[in-house]
């Protein structure tokens, strides 16, 4: 929804140990289902996939490579991840030279 509202590309990051079905594949499948349910038009050219990473460090590393290949040399990203992982993820993405705006999800309430 953030990408749609701000007209930004959407990058799904996550490989996993099963080379036949990555985390990114799961995101895309969910996005396709949501688009049908919510009747949202998705511009496939605005969706980028990083499906090689096995951890957050590689998520950031491969994301940076994808952005550089698209000519984005000083990336400013909106990082969407679980609030549980956010602090660590911000540090990792900053390590790779990205400016990060956090957008946490998955808040747990007791």
Gaussian input, Z-matrix of N, CA and C with variables (Angstrom, degrees):
# hf/3-21g

backbone

0 1
 N
 C     1     B1
 C     2     B2     1     A1
 N     3     B3     2     A2     1     D1
 C     4     B4     3     A3     2     D2
 C     5     B5     4     A4     3     D3
 N     6     B6     5     A5     4     D4
 C     7     B7     6     A6     5     D5
 C     8     B8     7     A7     6     D6
 N     9     B9     8     A8     7     D7
 C    10    B10     9     A9     8     D8
 C    11    B11    10    A10     9     D9
 N    12    B12    11    A11    10    D10
 C    13    B13    12    A12    11    D11
 C    14    B14    13    A13    12    D12
 N    15    B15    14    A14    13    D13
 C    16    B16    15    A15    14    D14
 C    17    B17    16    A16    15    D15
 N    18    B18    17    A17    16    D16
 C    19    B19    18    A18    17    D17
 C    20    B20    19    A19    18    D18
 N    21    B21    20    A20    19    D19
 C    22    B22    21    A21    20    D20
 C    23    B23    22    A22    21    D21
 N    24    B24    23    A23    22    D22
 C    25    B25    24    A24    23    D23
 C    26    B26    25    A25    24    D24
 N    27    B27    26    A26    25    D25
 C    28    B28    27    A27    26    D26
 C    29    B29    28    A28    27    D27
 N    30    B30    29    A29    28    D28
 C    31    B31    30    A30    29    D29
 C    32    B32    31    A31    30    D30
 N    33    B33    32    A32    31    D31
 C    34    B34    33    A33    32    D32
 C    35    B35    34    A34    33    D33
 N    36    B36    35    A35    34    D34
 C    37    B37    36    A36    35    D35
 C    38    B38    37    A37    36    D36
 N    39    B39    38    A38    37    D37
 C    40    B40    39    A39    38    D38
 C    41    B41    40    A40    39    D39
 N    42    B42    41    A41    40    D40
 C    43    B43    42    A42    41    D41
 C    44    B44    43    A43    42    D42
 N    45    B45    44    A44    43    D43
 C    46    B46    45    A45    44    D44
 C    47    B47    46    A46    45    D45
 N    48    B48    47    A47    46    D46
 C    49    B49    48    A48    47    D47
 C    50    B50    49    A49    48    D48
 N    51    B51    50    A50    49    D49
 C    52    B52    51    A51    50    D50
 C    53    B53    52    A52    51    D51
 N    54    B54    53    A53    52    D52
 C    55    B55    54    A54    53    D53
 C    56    B56    55    A55    54    D54
 N    57    B57    56    A56    55    D55
 C    58    B58    57    A57    56    D56
 C    59    B59    58    A58    57    D57
 N    60    B60    59    A59    58    D58
 C    61    B61    60    A60    59    D59
 C    62    B62    61    A61    60    D60
 N    63    B63    62    A62    61    D61
 C    64    B64    63    A63    62    D62
 C    65    B65    64    A64    63    D63
 N    66    B66    65    A65    64    D64
 C    67    B67    66    A66    65    D65
 C    68    B68    67    A67    66    D66
 N    69    B69    68    A68    67    D67
 C    70    B70    69    A69    68    D68
 C    71    B71    70    A70    69    D69
 N    72    B72    71    A71    70    D70
 C    73    B73    72    A72    71    D71
 C    74    B74    73    A73    72    D72
 N    75    B75    74    A74    73    D73
 C    76    B76    75    A75    74    D74
 C    77    B77    76    A76    75    D75
 N    78    B78    77    A77    76    D76
 C    79    B79    78    A78    77    D77
 C    80    B80    79    A79    78    D78
 N    81    B81    80    A80    79    D79
 C    82    B82    81    A81    80    D80
 C    83    B83    82    A82    81    D81
 N    84    B84    83    A83    82    D82
 C    85    B85    84    A84    83    D83
 C    86    B86    85    A85    84    D84
 N    87    B87    86    A86    85    D85
 C    88    B88    87    A87    86    D86
 C    89    B89    88    A88    87    D87
 N    90    B90    89    A89    88    D88
 C    91    B91    90    A90    89    D89
 C    92    B92    91    A91    90    D90
 N    93    B93    92    A92    91    D91
 C    94    B94    93    A93    92    D92
 C    95    B95    94    A94    93    D93
 N    96    B96    95    A95    94    D94
 C    97    B97    96    A96    95    D95
 C    98    B98    97    A97    96    D96
 N    99    B99    98    A98    97    D97
 C   100   B100    99    A99    98    D98
 C   101   B101   100   A100    99    D99
 N   102   B102   101   A101   100   D100
 C   103   B103   102   A102   101   D101
 C   104   B104   103   A103   102   D102
 N   105   B105   104   A104   103   D103
 C   106   B106   105   A105   104   D104
 C   107   B107   106   A106   105   D105
 N   108   B108   107   A107   106   D106
 C   109   B109   108   A108   107   D107
 C   110   B110   109   A109   108   D108
 N   111   B111   110   A110   109   D109
 C   112   B112   111   A111   110   D110
 C   113   B113   112   A112   111   D111
 N   114   B114   113   A113   112   D112
 C   115   B115   114   A114   113   D113
 C   116   B116   115   A115   114   D114
 N   117   B117   116   A116   115   D115
 C   118   B118   117   A117   116   D116
 C   119   B119   118   A118   117   D117
 N   120   B120   119   A119   118   D118
 C   121   B121   120   A120   119   D119
 C   122   B122   121   A121   120   D120
 N   123   B123   122   A122   121   D121
 C   124   B124   123   A123   122   D122
 C   125   B125   124   A124   123   D123
 N   126   B126   125   A125   124   D124
 C   127   B127   126   A126   125   D125
 C   128   B128   127   A127   126   D126
 N   129   B129   128   A128   127   D127
 C   130   B130   129   A129   128   D128
 C   131   B131   130   A130   129   D129
 N   132   B132   131   A131   130   D130
 C   133   B133   132   A132   131   D131
 C   134   B134   133   A133   132   D132
 N   135   B135   134   A134   133   D133
 C   136   B136   135   A135   134   D134
 C   137   B137   136   A136   135   D135
 N   138   B138   137   A137   136   D136
 C   139   B139   138   A138   137   D137
 C   140   B140   139   A139   138   D138
 N   141   B141   140   A140   139   D139
 C   142   B142   141   A141   140   D140
 C   143   B143   142   A142   141   D141
 N   144   B144   143   A143   142   D142
 C   145   B145   144   A144   143   D143
 C   146   B146   145   A145   144   D144
 N   147   B147   146   A146   145   D145
 C   148   B148   147   A147   146   D146
 C   149   B149   148   A148   147   D147
 N   150   B150   149   A149   148   D148
 C   151   B151   150   A150   149   D149
 C   152   B152   151   A151   150   D150
 N   153   B153   152   A152   151   D151
 C   154   B154   153   A153   152   D152
 C   155   B155   154   A154   153   D153
 N   156   B156   155   A155   154   D154
 C   157   B157   156   A156   155   D155
 C   158   B158   157   A157   156   D156
 N   159   B159   158   A158   157   D157
 C   160   B160   159   A159   158   D158
 C   161   B161   160   A160   159   D159
 N   162   B162   161   A161   160   D160
 C   163   B163   162   A162   161   D161
 C   164   B164   163   A163   162   D162
 N   165   B165   164   A164   163   D163
 C   166   B166   165   A165   164   D164
 C   167   B167   166   A166   165   D165
 N   168   B168   167   A167   166   D166
 C   169   B169   168   A168   167   D167
 C   170   B170   169   A169   168   D168
 N   171   B171   170   A170   169   D169
 C   172   B172   171   A171   170   D170
 C   173   B173   172   A172   171   D171
 N   174   B174   173   A173   172   D172
 C   175   B175   174   A174   173   D173
 C   176   B176   175   A175   174   D174
 N   177   B177   176   A176   175   D175
 C   178   B178   177   A177   176   D176
 C   179   B179   178   A178   177   D177
 N   180   B180   179   A179   178   D178
 C   181   B181   180   A180   179   D179
 C   182   B182   181   A181   180   D180
 N   183   B183   182   A182   181   D181
 C   184   B184   183   A183   182   D182
 C   185   B185   184   A184   183   D183
 N   186   B186   185   A185   184   D184
 C   187   B187   186   A186   185   D185
 C   188   B188   187   A187   186   D186
 N   189   B189   188   A188   187   D187
 C   190   B190   189   A189   188   D188
 C   191   B191   190   A190   189   D189
 N   192   B192   191   A191   190   D190
 C   193   B193   192   A192   191   D191
 C   194   B194   193   A193   192   D192
 N   195   B195   194   A194   193   D193
 C   196   B196   195   A195   194   D194
 C   197   B197   196   A196   195   D195
 N   198   B198   197   A197   196   D196
 C   199   B199   198   A198   197   D197
 C   200   B200   199   A199   198   D198
 N   201   B201   200   A200   199   D199
 C   202   B202   201   A201   200   D200
 C   203   B203   202   A202   201   D201
 N   204   B204   203   A203   202   D202
 C   205   B205   204   A204   203   D203
 C   206   B206   205   A205   204   D204
 N   207   B207   206   A206   205   D205
 C   208   B208   207   A207   206   D206
 C   209   B209   208   A208   207   D207
 N   210   B210   209   A209   208   D208
 C   211   B211   210   A210   209   D209
 C   212   B212   211   A211   210   D210
 N   213   B213   212   A212   211   D211
 C   214   B214   213   A213   212   D212
 C   215   B215   214   A214   213   D213
 N   216   B216   215   A215   214   D214
 C   217   B217   216   A216   215   D215
 C   218   B218   217   A217   216   D216
 N   219   B219   218   A218   217   D217
 C   220   B220   219   A219   218   D218
 C   221   B221   220   A220   219   D219
 N   222   B222   221   A221   220   D220
 C   223   B223   222   A222   221   D221
 C   224   B224   223   A223   222   D222
 N   225   B225   224   A224   223   D223
 C   226   B226   225   A225   224   D224
 C   227   B227   226   A226   225   D225
 N   228   B228   227   A227   226   D226
 C   229   B229   228   A228   227   D227
 C   230   B230   229   A229   228   D228
 N   231   B231   230   A230   229   D229
 C   232   B232   231   A231   230   D230
 C   233   B233   232   A232   231   D231
 N   234   B234   233   A233   232   D232
 C   235   B235   234   A234   233   D233
 C   236   B236   235   A235   234   D234
 N   237   B237   236   A236   235   D235
 C   238   B238   237   A237   236   D236
 C   239   B239   238   A238   237   D237
 N   240   B240   239   A239   238   D238
 C   241   B241   240   A240   239   D239
 C   242   B242   241   A241   240   D240
 N   243   B243   242   A242   241   D241
 C   244   B244   243   A243   242   D242
 C   245   B245   244   A244   243   D243
 N   246   B246   245   A245   244   D244
 C   247   B247   246   A246   245   D245
 C   248   B248   247   A247   246   D246
 N   249   B249   248   A248   247   D247
 C   250   B250   249   A249   248   D248
 C   251   B251   250   A250   249   D249
 N   252   B252   251   A251   250   D250
 C   253   B253   252   A252   251   D251
 C   254   B254   253   A253   252   D252
 N   255   B255   254   A254   253   D253
 C   256   B256   255   A255   254   D254
 C   257   B257   256   A256   255   D255
 N   258   B258   257   A257   256   D256
 C   259   B259   258   A258   257   D257
 C   260   B260   259   A259   258   D258
 N   261   B261   260   A260   259   D259
 C   262   B262   261   A261   260   D260
 C   263   B263   262   A262   261   D261
 N   264   B264   263   A263   262   D262
 C   265   B265   264   A264   263   D263
 C   266   B266   265   A265   264   D264
 N   267   B267   266   A266   265   D265
 C   268   B268   267   A267   266   D266
 C   269   B269   268   A268   267   D267
 N   270   B270   269   A269   268   D268
 C   271   B271   270   A270   269   D269
 C   272   B272   271   A271   270   D270
 N   273   B273   272   A272   271   D271
 C   274   B274   273   A273   272   D272
 C   275   B275   274   A274   273   D273
 N   276   B276   275   A275   274   D274
 C   277   B277   276   A276   275   D275
 C   278   B278   277   A277   276   D276
 N   279   B279   278   A278   277   D277
 C   280   B280   279   A279   278   D278
 C   281   B281   280   A280   279   D279
 N   282   B282   281   A281   280   D280
 C   283   B283   282   A282   281   D281
 C   284   B284   283   A283   282   D282
 N   285   B285   284   A284   283   D283
 C   286   B286   285   A285   284   D284
 C   287   B287   286   A286   285   D285
 N   288   B288   287   A287   286   D286
 C   289   B289   288   A288   287   D287
 C   290   B290   289   A289   288   D288
 N   291   B291   290   A290   289   D289
 C   292   B292   291   A291   290   D290
 C   293   B293   292   A292   291   D291
 N   294   B294   293   A293   292   D292
 C   295   B295   294   A294   293   D293
 C   296   B296   295   A295   294   D294
 N   297   B297   296   A296   295   D295
 C   298   B298   297   A297   296   D296
 C   299   B299   298   A298   297   D297
 N   300   B300   299   A299   298   D298
 C   301   B301   300   A300   299   D299
 C   302   B302   301   A301   300   D300
 N   303   B303   302   A302   301   D301
 C   304   B304   303   A303   302   D302
 C   305   B305   304   A304   303   D303
 N   306   B306   305   A305   304   D304
 C   307   B307   306   A306   305   D305
 C   308   B308   307   A307   306   D306
 N   309   B309   308   A308   307   D307
 C   310   B310   309   A309   308   D308
 C   311   B311   310   A310   309   D309
 N   312   B312   311   A311   310   D310
 C   313   B313   312   A312   311   D311
 C   314   B314   313   A313   312   D312
 N   315   B315   314   A314   313   D313
 C   316   B316   315   A315   314   D314
 C   317   B317   316   A316   315   D315
 N   318   B318   317   A317   316   D316
 C   319   B319   318   A318   317   D317
 C   320   B320   319   A319   318   D318
 N   321   B321   320   A320   319   D319
 C   322   B322   321   A321   320   D320
 C   323   B323   322   A322   321   D321
 N   324   B324   323   A323   322   D322
 C   325   B325   324   A324   323   D323
 C   326   B326   325   A325   324   D324
 N   327   B327   326   A326   325   D325
 C   328   B328   327   A327   326   D326
 C   329   B329   328   A328   327   D327

   B1=1.4552
   B2=1.5300
   B3=1.3267
   B4=1.4639
   B5=1.5264
   B6=1.3126
   B7=1.4676
   B8=1.5245
   B9=1.3134
   B10=1.4645
   B11=1.5284
   B12=1.3338
   B13=1.4574
   B14=1.5243
   B15=1.3201
   B16=1.4588
   B17=1.5237
   B18=1.3380
   B19=1.4650
   B20=1.5331
   B21=1.3288
   B22=1.4531
   B23=1.5282
   B24=1.3244
   B25=1.4668
   B26=1.5270
   B27=1.3143
   B28=1.4524
   B29=1.5196
   B30=1.3306
   B31=1.4564
   B32=1.5192
   B33=1.3192
   B34=1.4574
   B35=1.5053
   B36=1.3315
   B37=1.4502
   B38=1.5212
   B39=1.3222
   B40=1.4573
   B41=1.5033
   B42=1.3049
   B43=1.4563
   B44=1.5138
   B45=1.2929
   B46=1.4544
   B47=1.5143
   B48=1.3028
   B49=1.4647
   B50=1.5198
   B51=1.3323
   B52=1.4610
   B53=1.5141
   B54=1.3128
   B55=1.4634
   B56=1.5274
   B57=1.3277
   B58=1.4659
   B59=1.5277
   B60=1.3311
   B61=1.4671
   B62=1.5227
   B63=1.3112
   B64=1.4630
   B65=1.5305
   B66=1.3262
   B67=1.4682
   B68=1.5242
   B69=1.3234
   B70=1.4684
   B71=1.5264
   B72=1.3329
   B73=1.4694
   B74=1.5284
   B75=1.3298
   B76=1.4618
   B77=1.5195
   B78=1.3369
   B79=1.4600
   B80=1.5226
   B81=1.3237
   B82=1.4672
   B83=1.5186
   B84=1.3153
   B85=1.4613
   B86=1.5308
   B87=1.3165
   B88=1.4625
   B89=1.5203
   B90=1.3279
   B91=1.4615
   B92=1.5262
   B93=1.3202
   B94=1.4627
   B95=1.5236
   B96=1.3254
   B97=1.4622
   B98=1.5231
   B99=1.3375
   B100=1.4561
   B101=1.5207
   B102=1.3369
   B103=1.4645
   B104=1.5267
   B105=1.3214
   B106=1.4677
   B107=1.5248
   B108=1.3179
   B109=1.4590
   B110=1.5222
   B111=1.3376
   B112=1.4623
   B113=1.5237
   B114=1.3252
   B115=1.4654
   B116=1.5332
   B117=1.3378
   B118=1.4575
   B119=1.5189
   B120=1.3194
   B121=1.4553
   B122=1.5305
   B123=1.3306
   B124=1.4576
   B125=1.5240
   B126=1.3208
   B127=1.4491
   B128=1.5231
   B129=1.3308
   B130=1.4685
   B131=1.5312
   B132=1.3297
   B133=1.4655
   B134=1.5240
   B135=1.3275
   B136=1.4601
   B137=1.5313
   B138=1.3360
   B139=1.4557
   B140=1.5246
   B141=1.3197
   B142=1.4589
   B143=1.5303
   B144=1.3269
   B145=1.4574
   B146=1.5249
   B147=1.3107
   B148=1.4611
   B149=1.5233
   B150=1.3227
   B151=1.4631
   B152=1.5317
   B153=1.3335
   B154=1.4681
   B155=1.5215
   B156=1.3203
   B157=1.4626
   B158=1.5233
   B159=1.3265
   B160=1.4605
   B161=1.5190
   B162=1.3534
   B163=1.4591
   B164=1.5271
   B165=1.3225
   B166=1.4678
   B167=1.5298
   B168=1.3309
   B169=1.4582
   B170=1.5294
   B171=1.3270
   B172=1.4671
   B173=1.5219
   B174=1.3473
   B175=1.4755
   B176=1.5225
   B177=1.3227
   B178=1.4629
   B179=1.5332
   B180=1.3058
   B181=1.4695
   B182=1.5282
   B183=1.3214
   B184=1.4672
   B185=1.5249
   B186=1.3372
   B187=1.4593
   B188=1.5232
   B189=1.3135
   B190=1.4804
   B191=1.5282
   B192=1.3285
   B193=1.4672
   B194=1.5256
   B195=1.3262
   B196=1.4735
   B197=1.5211
   B198=1.3205
   B199=1.4591
   B200=1.5254
   B201=1.3226
   B202=1.4672
   B203=1.5270
   B204=1.3217
   B205=1.4726
   B206=1.5227
   B207=1.3347
   B208=1.4637
   B209=1.5295
   B210=1.3484
   B211=1.4570
   B212=1.5143
   B213=1.3221
   B214=1.4622
   B215=1.5168
   B216=1.3324
   B217=1.4568
   B218=1.5191
   B219=1.3187
   B220=1.4604
   B221=1.5319
   B222=1.3488
   B223=1.4661
   B224=1.5193
   B225=1.3173
   B226=1.4566
   B227=1.5184
   B228=1.3209
   B229=1.4587
   B230=1.5144
   B231=1.3136
   B232=1.4533
   B233=1.5257
   B234=1.3066
   B235=1.4580
   B236=1.5210
   B237=1.3229
   B238=1.4536
   B239=1.5243
   B240=1.3108
   B241=1.4634
   B242=1.5194
   B243=1.3035
   B244=1.4563
   B245=1.5235
   B246=1.3162
   B247=1.4621
   B248=1.5250
   B249=1.3099
   B250=1.4639
   B251=1.5299
   B252=1.3259
   B253=1.4674
   B254=1.5325
   B255=1.3118
   B256=1.4571
   B257=1.5303
   B258=1.3082
   B259=1.4636
   B260=1.5409
   B261=1.3159
   B262=1.4659
   B263=1.5267
   B264=1.3181
   B265=1.4681
   B266=1.5315
   B267=1.3158
   B268=1.4684
   B269=1.5241
   B270=1.3209
   B271=1.4727
   B272=1.5243
   B273=1.3115
   B274=1.4679
   B275=1.5237
   B276=1.3136
   B277=1.4689
   B278=1.5237
   B279=1.3129
   B280=1.4764
   B281=1.5300
   B282=1.3095
   B283=1.4697
   B284=1.5302
   B285=1.3313
   B286=1.4582
   B287=1.5304
   B288=1.3276
   B289=1.4531
   B290=1.5129
   B291=1.3206
   B292=1.4618
   B293=1.5250
   B294=1.3153
   B295=1.4610
   B296=1.5268
   B297=1.3284
   B298=1.4600
   B299=1.5229
   B300=1.3200
   B301=1.4620
   B302=1.5301
   B303=1.3274
   B304=1.4643
   B305=1.5256
   B306=1.3246
   B307=1.4475
   B308=1.5365
   B309=1.3140
   B310=1.4594
   B311=1.5221
   B312=1.3175
   B313=1.4687
   B314=1.5245
   B315=1.3142
   B316=1.4662
   B317=1.5323
   B318=1.3251
   B319=1.4593
   B320=1.5240
   B321=1.3144
   B322=1.4552
   B323=1.5152
   B324=1.3129
   B325=1.4499
   B326=1.5243
   B327=1.3281
   B328=1.4603
   B329=1.5127
   A1=110.32
   A2=117.52
   A3=120.85
   A4=109.81
   A5=116.59
   A6=120.55
   A7=110.67
   A8=116.64
   A9=120.85
   A10=110.53
   A11=117.05
   A12=121.02
   A13=112.24
   A14=116.95
   A15=120.97
   A16=113.17
   A17=116.11
   A18=122.05
   A19=111.56
   A20=115.07
   A21=122.19
   A22=110.01
   A23=116.59
   A24=117.98
   A25=109.61
   A26=115.70
   A27=122.44
   A28=107.67
   A29=116.73
   A30=120.79
   A31=109.02
   A32=115.45
   A33=121.33
   A34=107.94
   A35=116.22
   A36=120.68
   A37=109.94
   A38=115.94
   A39=120.86
   A40=111.36
   A41=116.10
   A42=121.24
   A43=110.59
   A44=115.49
   A45=120.86
   A46=110.36
   A47=115.90
   A48=119.49
   A49=113.09
   A50=117.79
   A51=121.06
   A52=108.68
   A53=117.03
   A54=121.28
   A55=113.14
   A56=117.53
   A57=120.11
   A58=112.39
   A59=116.70
   A60=119.79
   A61=108.54
   A62=116.89
   A63=121.75
   A64=111.70
   A65=115.19
   A66=120.48
   A67=109.93
   A68=116.48
   A69=120.82
   A70=110.56
   A71=117.01
   A72=120.27
   A73=110.96
   A74=115.85
   A75=120.75
   A76=110.52
   A77=116.91
   A78=120.52
   A79=111.16
   A80=116.04
   A81=120.10
   A82=110.78
   A83=116.99
   A84=120.64
   A85=110.28
   A86=116.49
   A87=120.53
   A88=111.19
   A89=117.01
   A90=120.95
   A91=110.94
   A92=117.25
   A93=120.88
   A94=111.61
   A95=116.73
   A96=120.13
   A97=111.34
   A98=116.54
   A99=119.68
   A100=112.10
   A101=115.68
   A102=118.79
   A103=111.05
   A104=116.68
   A105=120.19
   A106=110.47
   A107=115.54
   A108=121.02
   A109=111.74
   A110=116.28
   A111=121.10
   A112=113.09
   A113=115.43
   A114=122.16
   A115=111.29
   A116=114.74
   A117=122.36
   A118=108.20
   A119=116.56
   A120=120.66
   A121=108.78
   A122=115.95
   A123=121.50
   A124=109.31
   A125=115.17
   A126=121.15
   A127=108.19
   A128=117.20
   A129=121.88
   A130=112.14
   A131=117.49
   A132=120.65
   A133=111.60
   A134=116.77
   A135=122.11
   A136=112.06
   A137=117.49
   A138=121.10
   A139=109.72
   A140=115.46
   A141=122.40
   A142=108.25
   A143=116.05
   A144=121.19
   A145=110.56
   A146=115.74
   A147=122.40
   A148=105.25
   A149=116.78
   A150=119.48
   A151=113.71
   A152=116.57
   A153=120.12
   A154=113.39
   A155=117.72
   A156=121.14
   A157=112.84
   A158=114.19
   A159=121.61
   A160=112.31
   A161=116.81
   A162=120.82
   A163=109.12
   A164=116.39
   A165=121.20
   A166=112.40
   A167=117.26
   A168=120.70
   A169=109.94
   A170=116.51
   A171=120.05
   A172=111.49
   A173=118.20
   A174=120.36
   A175=109.43
   A176=116.12
   A177=121.38
   A178=111.36
   A179=117.03
   A180=121.62
   A181=111.18
   A182=116.59
   A183=119.73
   A184=112.09
   A185=116.47
   A186=119.75
   A187=109.75
   A188=116.21
   A189=120.50
   A190=110.49
   A191=117.77
   A192=121.18
   A193=111.43
   A194=116.44
   A195=120.63
   A196=110.17
   A197=117.01
   A198=120.86
   A199=111.19
   A200=117.37
   A201=120.77
   A202=111.24
   A203=117.61
   A204=121.20
   A205=111.27
   A206=117.08
   A207=121.73
   A208=111.86
   A209=116.15
   A210=120.15
   A211=114.43
   A212=116.98
   A213=121.19
   A214=107.08
   A215=116.25
   A216=120.90
   A217=113.96
   A218=117.25
   A219=122.34
   A220=107.80
   A221=116.57
   A222=119.45
   A223=114.59
   A224=113.81
   A225=122.94
   A226=104.82
   A227=116.72
   A228=120.12
   A229=111.39
   A230=115.21
   A231=122.29
   A232=104.50
   A233=115.50
   A234=121.71
   A235=109.73
   A236=115.86
   A237=121.57
   A238=107.74
   A239=115.08
   A240=121.25
   A241=108.58
   A242=115.67
   A243=121.62
   A244=110.42
   A245=116.41
   A246=120.79
   A247=110.00
   A248=117.32
   A249=122.20
   A250=111.49
   A251=117.09
   A252=122.13
   A253=113.76
   A254=117.98
   A255=121.38
   A256=113.80
   A257=118.65
   A258=121.33
   A259=110.59
   A260=115.77
   A261=120.92
   A262=110.59
   A263=117.04
   A264=121.00
   A265=111.16
   A266=117.28
   A267=120.65
   A268=109.96
   A269=116.46
   A270=119.60
   A271=111.58
   A272=117.25
   A273=120.54
   A274=110.81
   A275=117.71
   A276=119.90
   A277=110.96
   A278=117.28
   A279=120.32
   A280=110.65
   A281=117.57
   A282=121.98
   A283=110.18
   A284=116.52
   A285=121.09
   A286=112.47
   A287=117.16
   A288=121.62
   A289=116.04
   A290=117.25
   A291=119.73
   A292=110.19
   A293=115.15
   A294=120.76
   A295=105.94
   A296=116.07
   A297=120.46
   A298=111.56
   A299=115.44
   A300=122.53
   A301=105.89
   A302=117.93
   A303=119.46
   A304=112.27
   A305=115.14
   A306=122.77
   A307=106.85
   A308=115.28
   A309=121.05
   A310=112.51
   A311=114.25
   A312=122.42
   A313=107.97
   A314=114.93
   A315=122.53
   A316=112.73
   A317=115.40
   A318=119.55
   A319=108.88
   A320=117.12
   A321=121.82
   A322=109.08
   A323=116.05
   A324=121.17
   A325=108.17
   A326=116.41
   A327=120.96
   A328=109.93
   D1=-37.10
   D2=178.93
   D3=-62.90
   D4=-46.64
   D5=-179.71
   D6=-60.85
   D7=-42.07
   D8=179.98
   D9=-65.17
   D10=-45.89
   D11=-178.18
   D12=-63.93
   D13=-36.00
   D14=-176.26
   D15=-100.88
   D16=4.17
   D17=-179.31
   D18=52.97
   D19=52.55
   D20=-179.77
   D21=-113.30
   D22=155.02
   D23=172.03
   D24=-67.46
   D25=155.34
   D26=-178.13
   D27=-117.84
   D28=121.96
   D29=-179.55
   D30=-113.12
   D31=121.39
   D32=175.49
   D33=-96.91
   D34=128.58
   D35=-176.25
   D36=-124.07
   D37=129.95
   D38=175.13
   D39=150.56
   D40=121.19
   D41=179.28
   D42=-96.78
   D43=-83.42
   D44=-177.07
   D45=107.68
   D46=169.37
   D47=-175.35
   D48=-81.60
   D49=-18.40
   D50=177.62
   D51=-89.51
   D52=105.66
   D53=-174.89
   D54=-69.02
   D55=-11.96
   D56=-179.51
   D57=-86.00
   D58=-23.12
   D59=-175.93
   D60=-148.45
   D61=107.15
   D62=-174.57
   D63=-94.37
   D64=168.80
   D65=172.71
   D66=-58.20
   D67=-40.33
   D68=179.52
   D69=-60.82
   D70=-38.37
   D71=176.78
   D72=-59.92
   D73=-40.85
   D74=178.88
   D75=-63.09
   D76=-42.80
   D77=177.97
   D78=-60.32
   D79=-45.33
   D80=-178.95
   D81=-63.88
   D82=-42.72
   D83=178.70
   D84=-60.91
   D85=-44.22
   D86=178.46
   D87=-64.20
   D88=-42.39
   D89=178.49
   D90=-61.01
   D91=-43.00
   D92=178.20
   D93=-61.66
   D94=-42.33
   D95=178.59
   D96=-66.23
   D97=-42.49
   D98=178.14
   D99=-63.60
   D100=-38.93
   D101=-178.52
   D102=-62.86
   D103=-35.29
   D104=177.58
   D105=-70.92
   D106=-44.86
   D107=-177.92
   D108=-66.22
   D109=-44.50
   D110=-177.56
   D111=-90.90
   D112=-2.55
   D113=-179.32
   D114=56.28
   D115=49.46
   D116=178.60
   D117=-103.73
   D118=130.67
   D119=176.38
   D120=-82.43
   D121=129.97
   D122=-178.33
   D123=-111.34
   D124=125.55
   D125=175.75
   D126=-87.27
   D127=105.27
   D128=-175.36
   D129=-60.38
   D130=-23.25
   D131=178.40
   D132=-70.71
   D133=-19.39
   D134=-179.13
   D135=-90.34
   D136=1.01
   D137=-177.81
   D138=-107.88
   D139=125.11
   D140=178.18
   D141=-113.58
   D142=146.12
   D143=-176.92
   D144=-123.03
   D145=130.20
   D146=170.44
   D147=-120.09
   D148=108.89
   D149=-173.77
   D150=-123.75
   D151=24.82
   D152=-179.88
   D153=-104.62
   D154=-21.04
   D155=-170.00
   D156=-71.93
   D157=149.49
   D158=176.73
   D159=-114.94
   D160=-6.10
   D161=-179.55
   D162=-158.64
   D163=177.13
   D164=-176.48
   D165=-64.09
   D166=-37.07
   D167=178.33
   D168=-59.71
   D169=-46.99
   D170=178.76
   D171=-69.67
   D172=-33.29
   D173=174.77
   D174=-52.90
   D175=-51.08
   D176=-177.66
   D177=-67.36
   D178=-44.37
   D179=-179.10
   D180=-58.90
   D181=-49.89
   D182=-177.47
   D183=-73.41
   D184=-31.04
   D185=174.76
   D186=-61.81
   D187=-46.06
   D188=178.52
   D189=-58.27
   D190=-42.74
   D191=179.01
   D192=-61.52
   D193=-43.86
   D194=179.51
   D195=-61.93
   D196=-45.21
   D197=-179.26
   D198=-64.72
   D199=-41.02
   D200=177.92
   D201=-62.08
   D202=-40.80
   D203=178.37
   D204=-62.57
   D205=-27.53
   D206=177.80
   D207=-88.69
   D208=4.72
   D209=177.29
   D210=86.14
   D211=11.12
   D212=179.05
   D213=-95.31
   D214=97.65
   D215=-172.25
   D216=-93.05
   D217=-22.19
   D218=179.60
   D219=-126.44
   D220=69.62
   D221=-169.84
   D222=-69.08
   D223=139.00
   D224=170.13
   D225=-115.74
   D226=118.75
   D227=-174.41
   D228=-121.08
   D229=155.55
   D230=167.86
   D231=-103.25
   D232=111.46
   D233=-175.71
   D234=-91.69
   D235=116.87
   D236=179.70
   D237=-109.10
   D238=116.66
   D239=176.89
   D240=-158.72
   D241=173.17
   D242=178.51
   D243=-59.55
   D244=141.41
   D245=177.50
   D246=-56.94
   D247=-30.80
   D248=179.83
   D249=-62.42
   D250=-34.96
   D251=-177.51
   D252=-97.93
   D253=-9.52
   D254=-167.71
   D255=-58.93
   D256=-49.67
   D257=-175.35
   D258=-57.23
   D259=-46.80
   D260=179.53
   D261=-66.57
   D262=-43.24
   D263=-178.54
   D264=-62.40
   D265=-40.96
   D266=178.07
   D267=-58.30
   D268=-47.66
   D269=179.99
   D270=-59.66
   D271=-40.89
   D272=-178.85
   D273=-67.44
   D274=-46.80
   D275=-179.50
   D276=-64.77
   D277=-37.23
   D278=175.94
   D279=-65.67
   D280=-36.48
   D281=176.80
   D282=-55.30
   D283=-36.51
   D284=179.55
   D285=-87.96
   D286=11.42
   D287=171.62
   D288=86.17
   D289=18.03
   D290=179.61
   D291=-97.61
   D292=141.92
   D293=172.05
   D294=-85.19
   D295=130.15
   D296=-170.06
   D297=-118.31
   D298=128.18
   D299=167.69
   D300=-108.65
   D301=112.70
   D302=-177.14
   D303=-75.33
   D304=144.61
   D305=172.95
   D306=-139.78
   D307=86.64
   D308=-172.83
   D309=-75.49
   D310=150.20
   D311=177.10
   D312=-131.57
   D313=178.62
   D314=169.49
   D315=60.85
   D316=46.75
   D317=176.18
   D318=-72.57
   D319=134.03
   D320=177.46
   D321=-103.93
   D322=134.37
   D323=-179.26
   D324=-124.15
   D325=130.09
   D326=177.42
   D327=-83.21

